[in-house]
Each structure stands twice: as C-alpha cells, then as structure tokens.
C-alpha cells in the first residue's frame, strides 16, 4: 500500500471550479520563487543557487503547495503551514501518521492521510471545518463543482460534498490508486490504479466516462486543457483526449516517470528518475530538446527563462542546491 507513497516521497465552497484548484508539486513554482520539499522546505528565488530560507530540516516532507502568503506541506508528523516570507510556522495540524499535501480551493485545504481521514481545513487559521473517516489511506482529492473526489488503498473512489464532508457516492476500483486523482476542465476526474488502468469518471456521480488498460501502471497524471498526460513505470508518456479517451501520442523516455509534467507555452517538460529530461511539443509529442541532469535530483525538472532547472540535496551538508542547464548549450538535439 505504500508503493505510491514512497514514490511521492522521492519526488508531486458553494461554487467551486477547476480554475480555482491548486495542487501540490515538487518543486512548486510561483511567480519569482521556487519551493522544494522532501527534506524540510526551502525557498529559492528564481536565478539563485542558494535558498532564501530552509526550515524543518529534520522532517520528512512531501510536495509543497503555495498561496501568496502560505506554504502548505504534508509530512510524516502532520500538515504544516509556513510563511512564504521567512518559513516560520503559521500553524501545524499534528498527526501520528503522514498527512499528504493538500489540494487548495478558495482558501480551503483538502487533505487526505495514512489514517484514512479526509479533512477540510481553513488555510488562514488551520481550523478544521470537517473530517470524514474513510477506509485505508487516502490521497488529497480532486475538485469537481463542489464535490471532492479521493481514493487510496481501499480499491475504492469516493465523492464527498465539499461543504459538509458528507459522502455522496462511492465506486469500486480494480486496484489501489497510484497517484492522486486529477480534475479535468469538463467536470471529470482522472484516476490511475496499480492494475494498469487509466480512467476518467464524472465528478458529480462517479459514472465511468472511459477506461483504458496500459502496459504498466501509470505513476503520474497531469491535465492540460483537453489532454490527459499519463506517465508510466515503463518510461512511457501517453496523452489521451479527456472527453473520449482517444490516444493522441506517446513518447518513450525510459526509466520511470514519477513526476507531473510542466507545461510552458506550447511545450511540455518531462523528466524520469534517472535524470533524463525531454522537452516536447505539446500538440504532437515531437521531441525538441534532450538532456541529462543528475541522477539524484529531487522532484520534477522545470523550464524557467530558457534554463532547465532541477534541485539536488546533499545528505552530508543537508543543504539543497540547484542544477541549471541552458537549452542550446550543446545539449540540444
């Protein structure tokens, strides 16, 4: 049951919409700053090679999710809310087991955990609005027009009312979830299981829209407009039409693809667990650039100001550092 949790550690109310939803990623890129987790949390200004601050150094953290004033991050001992200014703790929701980094919608953080509790929490104060005990461990949910959709180890998907925490529907699955559910722009929720399934269900009632079987379990999901990007344990990135499930294109990079892709303009940046990075044309999957970074990087690579950037962590100094490669510096294909 911890397969997906381990991979993530290594690495990503009345009228609610997908546009208002903010999901965690590692690193999290916001305006002129980058926030990285796994060994505490650090903030880097764009272009800087050293952090502005680095806190919670001894805490095993997950992916950050950031508002203008607050960094929220799940960890092995609870959910932290930190100041973006200096990393000071604004509040802590303690727990005896891991709380996953939340999904944010309109000032509310929706967080799942190893204890099977789905929580709605006010970002500004840490006040718990409601809690719903589910079965097994559960991820942070996706949001679909006032319904939060989650699942985890119990081979089941739940739709929960975002205002009250009441369970509205539940559907059986063929295996446990690999990655947190992802919202689509048309009211759907994308899900992957360890049985090798990729599917989109209607967020309002859980009805199956389409299902596809993949050669290997899909370990990462991302949605861009009407495209669903699915990264696999076998190093394949496959795109499907969100509405119909029609396969559009596939790109093989090798290794594993545990990180959510970055979309920048008309390109998509993907990286595997072996330091290989490809920059692809989003519409066609055509490879534009190919390069290799450090094998021991943390989280996904990002394209920022013409540079591919990835974080590293030194276990001896216990400090983060940045690896940055300018596209067109001889590594371009």
C-alpha positions in Angstrom: 0.0 0.0 0.0 3.0 2.3 0.4 4.3 1.9 -3.2 2.8 5.2 -4.3 3.6 7.0 -1.0 7.3 6.1 -1.3 7.5 7.3 -4.9 5.9 10.6 -3.9 8.4 11.0 -1.0 11.1 10.7 -3.6 9.9 13.1 -5.8 4.3 15.9 -6.7 -17.3 26.3 -1.3 -20.6 26.8 -2.9 -19.5 27.5 -6.4 -16.1 25.8 -7.0 -14.3 25.4 -10.3 -11.2 23.6 -11.6 -9.7 27.1 -12.3 -9.6 27.8 -8.6 -7.9 24.4 -7.7 -4.2 24.4 -6.8 -2.4 21.1 -6.4 0.9 20.4 -4.8 4.1 19.7 -6.8 7.8 19.4 -6.1 9.2 21.9 -6.7 6.3 24.4 -6.7 6.9 27.4 -9.0 5.1 30.6 -8.1 5.9 34.0 -9.6 9.6 34.6 -8.9 10.2 31.8 -6.3 10.6 28.1 -6.2 9.6 25.9 -3.1 11.1 22.5 -2.7 10.3 19.7 -0.2 11.4 16.2 0.8 14.0 17.3 3.4 12.1 20.1 5.2 11.1 23.0 3.0 13.3 25.6 1.2 12.5 28.7 -0.9 14.7 29.8 -3.8 14.4 33.0 -5.7 14.4 32.3 -9.4 18.0 32.5 -10.6 19.5 32.0 -7.2 21.7 29.0 -6.4 21.2 29.2 -2.6 17.9 29.2 -0.6 16.3 32.3 0.9 15.3 30.0 3.8 15.3 26.3 4.6 13.3 25.1 7.6 12.1 21.8 9.1 15.4 20.2 8.1 14.8 17.0 10.1 11.3 16.5 8.9 10.4 14.1 6.1 8.1 16.3 3.9 6.2 15.8 0.7 5.3 18.3 -2.1 4.6 22.0 -1.3 1.5 23.8 -2.4 1.7 27.6 -2.1 -0.6 30.6 -1.8 0.6 34.2 -1.8 1.3 34.1 1.9 1.4 30.4 2.9 3.3 27.3 2.1 1.4 24.1 3.0 3.2 20.8 3.0 2.3 17.3 4.2 4.8 15.4 6.3 5.3 12.3 8.5 4.1 14.1 11.6 1.3 16.3 10.2 0.4 19.2 8.0 2.5 22.4 8.2 1.5 25.9 7.1 4.6 28.2 6.8 5.0 31.8 5.9 6.3 32.4 2.4 8.3 35.3 3.7 10.6 33.5 6.1 9.4 29.9 6.5 8.1 30.5 10.1 5.4 28.1 11.2 1.9 29.7 10.9 0.2 26.6 12.2 0.6 22.9 12.5 -2.0 20.2 12.3 -0.2 17.3 14.2 -0.8 13.7 13.4 0.5 10.3 14.4 1.0 9.3 10.7 1.6 11.1 7.4 -0.9 13.7 6.1 -0.5 14.2 2.4 0.0 17.7 0.9 -3.5 19.2 0.3 -5.4 20.4 -2.7 -6.4 24.1 -2.3 -9.7 25.6 -3.4 -10.9 29.1 -2.4 -8.9 29.3 0.9 -9.7 25.7 1.9 -7.2 22.9 2.1 -8.5 19.4 1.4 -6.0 16.8 2.8 -6.0 13.0 3.0 -3.7 10.9 5.0 -2.4 7.4 6.0 -5.1 7.4 8.8 -7.8 7.4 6.1 -9.2 10.8 7.2 -10.2 13.4 4.6 -10.1 16.9 6.1 -11.2 20.3 5.1 -9.1 23.0 6.7 -9.0 26.8 6.6 -5.7 27.9 5.1 -5.5 31.1 7.1 -6.1 29.6 10.5 -5.7 25.9 10.4 -9.3 25.4 11.7 -10.7 22.1 10.7 -14.1 22.6 9.0 -15.0 18.9 8.8 -13.4 15.5 8.8 -14.6 12.3 7.1 -13.2 8.9 8.1 -12.7 6.7 5.0 -11.2 3.2 4.6 -7.4 2.7 4.2 -5.2 5.6 3.4 -6.5 8.3 1.0 -4.9 11.0 -1.1 -5.6 14.7 -1.3 -8.7 14.9 -3.6 -9.6 16.4 -6.9 -12.4 19.0 -7.0 -15.4 18.8 -9.3 -18.0 21.5 -8.9 -18.4 21.2 -5.2 -17.6 17.5 -4.9 -14.1 16.4 -3.7 -13.1 13.0 -5.1 -10.5 10.8 -3.4 -9.3 7.3 -3.1 -6.2 5.3 -2.0 -5.5 1.8 -0.7 -9.1 0.5 -0.4 -9.6 0.0 -4.1 -12.5 2.5 -4.0 -13.3 6.0 -5.1 -15.4 8.4 -3.0 -17.2 11.6 -3.9 -17.6 13.9 -0.8 -19.6 17.1 -0.5 -17.0 19.9 -0.2 -19.2 22.0 2.1 -20.3 19.3 4.6 -18.0 16.3 4.2 -20.9 14.0 3.6 -20.2 11.0 1.3 -22.3 11.5 -1.9 -21.2 8.4 -3.8 -18.6 5.6 -3.9 -17.4 3.3 -6.7 -15.3 0.2 -6.6 -11.9 0.0 -8.4 -9.8 -2.9 -9.7 -6.8 -1.8 -7.6 -5.4 0.8 -5.3 -4.7 4.3 -6.6 -1.2 5.1 -7.9 -1.5 8.9 -7.9 -3.9 11.4 -6.5 -7.0 12.0 -8.7 -6.8 14.9 -11.1 -9.6 17.2 -12.1 -10.4 17.9 -15.8 -11.9 21.1 -17.1 -15.2 19.5 -18.1 -16.2 18.1 -14.7 -14.3 14.8 -14.9 -11.8 13.2 -12.6 -8.9 11.2 -13.9 -7.7 8.2 -11.9 -5.0 5.5 -12.3 -4.7 2.2 -10.5 -1.9 -0.4 -9.9 -4.0 -2.8 -12.1 -2.7 -0.7 -15.0 -6.0 1.2 -15.6 -6.4 4.8 -16.6 -9.9 6.2 -16.4 -12.0 9.3 -16.3 -15.2 9.4 -14.2 -17.8 12.1 -13.8 -17.0 14.0 -10.6 -20.7 14.6 -9.7 -21.8 10.9 -9.6 -18.7 8.7 -10.2 -20.1 7.4 -13.5 -17.4 5.9 -15.8 -16.7 8.1 -18.8 -14.0 5.9 -20.3 -11.3 3.4 -19.2 -8.0 2.3 -20.9 -5.6 -0.5 -20.0 -1.9 0.4 -20.0 1.1 -1.9 -20.3 2.4 -0.7 -16.9 0.8 1.2 -14.0 0.6 4.9 -14.6 2.5 6.7 -11.9 1.9 10.4 -12.7 -1.1 12.4 -14.1 -1.4 15.9 -15.4 -4.2 17.7 -17.3 -3.8 20.5 -19.8 -7.0 21.8 -21.4 -8.5 18.7 -23.2 -5.4 16.5 -22.9 -4.6 14.0 -20.1 -0.9 13.2 -19.7 -0.1 9.8 -18.2 3.5 8.9 -17.1 4.2 5.2 -16.5 6.5 2.9 -14.6 7.8 1.8 -18.0 9.0 5.3 -19.0 6.2 6.0 -21.5 4.3 9.3 -21.6 0.9 8.9 -23.2 -1.7 11.5 -23.9 -5.4 10.9 -24.2 -8.4 13.1 -25.0 -10.1 13.9 -21.8 -13.6 13.5 -23.1 -13.3 10.4 -25.3 -10.1 8.6 -24.1 -8.7 8.6 -27.6 -4.9 8.1 -27.5 -3.2 11.1 -29.1 0.5 10.4 -28.9 3.1 8.5 -26.9 6.7 9.3 -26.1 9.2 6.8 -24.6 11.9 8.3 -22.4 12.9 5.2 -20.3 13.2 4.8 -16.6 10.1 5.8 -14.5 8.0 8.9 -14.8 7.0 9.7 -11.2 6.8 13.5 -11.7 4.0 15.7 -13.0 4.8 17.3 -16.3 5.4 21.1 -16.6 3.6 23.0 -19.4 5.2 26.1 -20.7 3.7 27.8 -23.7 3.4 25.1 -26.4 6.0 22.7 -24.9 5.9 20.0 -22.2 8.8 19.2 -20.0 9.2 15.7 -18.7 11.9 14.0 -16.6 12.5 10.4 -15.4 14.0 9.0 -12.3 17.4 8.7 -14.0 18.0 12.4 -14.7 16.9 12.3 -18.4 14.9 15.3 -19.5 13.0 15.8 -22.7 11.2 18.9 -23.9 8.3 18.0 -26.2 5.9 19.8 -28.5 2.7 19.5 -26.5 0.4 19.1 -29.5 2.3 16.3 -31.2 4.8 14.9 -28.7 7.7 15.7 -31.1 11.0 16.0 -29.1 12.6 19.4 -29.3 15.4 19.0 -26.7 17.1 16.1 -24.9 19.5 16.4 -21.9 20.7 14.6 -18.8 20.8 16.0 -15.3 21.9 14.5 -12.0 20.5 11.0 -11.2 19.9 12.0 -7.6 17.7 15.0 -8.3 14.6 15.9 -6.3 11.3 16.3 -7.9 10.5 17.3 -11.5 12.6 19.4 -13.8 11.3 22.9 -14.7 11.9 25.2 -17.7 12.5 28.7 -16.4 13.8 31.6 -18.5 15.3 29.2 -21.1 17.0 27.0 -18.4 16.1 23.5 -17.4 16.3 23.6 -13.6 16.3 20.7 -11.1 17.1 20.5 -7.4 19.6 18.3 -5.6 20.1 17.6 -1.9 23.4 16.8 -0.2 22.9 14.3 2.6 26.1 15.3 4.3 25.7 19.1 4.4 21.9 18.7 4.5 21.5 21.5 2.0 19.6 22.0 -1.2 21.4 23.1 -4.4 20.2 23.9 -8.0 21.3 22.3 -11.2 20.6 24.6 -14.2 21.2 23.9 -17.9 20.7 26.5 -20.7 18.9 25.0 -23.6 21.0 25.3 -26.7 24.3 24.9 -24.8 25.3 21.8 -26.9 22.8 19.5 -25.2 20.1 20.4 -27.8 19.2 17.7 -30.4 
